[in-house]
Amino acid sequence: MKHDELMRYSRHIMLPEIDIAGQEKLSNSSIGIVGLGGLGSPCSIYLAASGIGKMNLFDDDFVELSNLNRQIIYDSSDVGAKKTLVAKKRLISLNENIVCDSFFERINKKNINELLKNSDFIVDCSDNFETRKIINEYCFKNDKDLISGACIGWKGQIFNFNFSSFNSPCYECLFEEIEDEDLSCRESSIFSPLAGLIGTFLAIETIKNILEINNSEENFIEIDSLTNEIQKRIIKKNPFCKICKNK
């Protein structure tokens, strides 16, 4: 590790759970972030600042004025621009040591294998159930850790699925009855700082997964930012789940 990297990540390296070996592990990791909105913005910023070696960014949207109260990677001058291009530029400006590729594409069943094949860990920051379910099935079939988040109104959720584990549940275990087109958080109300909180939690969980220090049994966290209540739960595999029941 070069001297400037030792200085940049010194506060990480001082943590015994990370040290130099852990920081090098982060620098050798490859992360796919799907969605660069309210969750993807803070998540990508902290992952870049933390020294993730390779970041692949996926979004097919443009910056809108209504995004700016919570999508903190953008500013007023970016309205109308492709989110992927703006985010890539900002992240490399934040940390020139990382490699960052951007893809102005929407993840779907036809392109997901090609788009996510070079990402070892997947962070789902998308805003609709259709995309979340597609990503969930892909990660399950390819034994890739999936860290997924959502927030609406005052409440947010974080899911952490370790698909290399035989007993890991999946996203479908919880939401099998929800039709893809029925629900989307795209046009829903949301408390601005909550998006930053959930996005930051996604970065935390991703880093701990990479370092293999995520020892908590709870794979689901729910935060109510109105009451400041935090609940942690263990989601168990649904024996009738159409995605993971046969593993």
C-alpha positions, 0 to 999 in steps of 0.5 A: 500500500502506498504512503498516500493510501496509508494516510488516506485510510489511516483511521480505518487501518487503526481499527483492529478489525480492518488493519492494513490487510482489511483495507487491502481487501476493500481495495481488491473488491468489486461492488455493483450499485444498482440505483443512484438515487436517495440510497445509492448516493450516500452509499456510493460516496461512503464506499468510494471514500472507504477505498472500494477498489472497483465500483460499477454504477447502474441507473437509467435516469436523469437528475431532476430538481425533486431529487436534490433534497435527498440525492446528495451526490448531485447539485442544481447544476446537474439537473437534466444530466445522466445520473451515472455520469455525474456520480462517476465524476464525483466519486473519482473526484472524491477518491482518485484511487478507485476505478469507477464504471457507469452504465446508463441502463436499467437492469432487467432479466435479459441484461443482468448476467452481463452487467453484474458479472464483474461485481462480487457484491451487489448493493440494491438501491433500486426504487421498484419491486420488479428490479429488486426481484430480478436482482434477488434471483440473480444474486441467489443463483450466482452466490453473490451477497446482496445488500438491499435497502428501501425507504418510504415516508419516515421508515427505512429497511436494510436487508443483508442476504449471504447467498453463499450460506445454505440457510440464507433466505432471499427477498422473495421469501418476504415479498412473494405475494407482491406483484412487480408493477403494484408498488414503487417508491419512485413517486412516494413521500420520503423524509430526506435525511432518512435516505442518507441514513439507510444508504449509509447503513448499506455501505456499512453492511457491504464493507463488513460483508467484504471483510467477513466481520458481519457477525450479527445473526439479524439480517433485517434492520428497520428504522423509524426516523419519526420515533427513533426506533430501530428493530433488528430481526432474523428473517428465515428461509420460506420453505415455499419460496419459489426462488430459494426453497430448493437450496 
